[in-house]
Amino acid sequence: MKPNRNETRRQQAIAEAALFTAINSLETIEECRDFLKDLCTPAELQALVDRWQVVEYLQQELPYRKIHDLTGVSVTTIGRVARFVADGYGGYQTAIERTHQSQ
């Protein structure tokens, strides 16, 4: 969070819920793509794509250095993604399970 925000935690939670509601309302890949391209800078979107790609490589049990060589993502970020895959909020795991079911 930005250090100079004047919102209370409750206001921030409401704003966050509104964003999640907007994302949840999207029905197609095209709608999701368009929304994220409108919402994110190209660099932010690329960072999201990179992290999701790291998840896929972690599922293949590739070493961090190999993932770095394939993606250019820093080993530090790869470690952070791996930590959240293993011990995060469960979001990565839910997405992994659902995307693998649909394939």
C-alpha positions, 0 to 999 in steps of 0.5 A: 500500500502507498504510505501516504494514502489517507484511506482507513483500512475499512475504506481500502477493504471496500475498494479492494472488494470492488476490484475483486467484484469487477474481476469476478464479473468478467465472463470470457478470456477476451473480457479479462484481457481487455480489462487487465490491459485497461487496468494495468500498465504494460509492465504490470501486466507483464509482471503478472504474466511472468509470475503465472508462467513461473507457477507453471514451471514450478509445477513442472518442478524445474529448478529456479535457475532454469526458470530464470533462464527461461523467463528472465524473472529474478530468482528472488521473485521465483522464490516468492512465487514458490513460497505463495504457491506453497503457503499463500492464501490458496489463490494460486492452487485454486487457479492451478486446479481449475485451469488444469481441469478445463484442459 
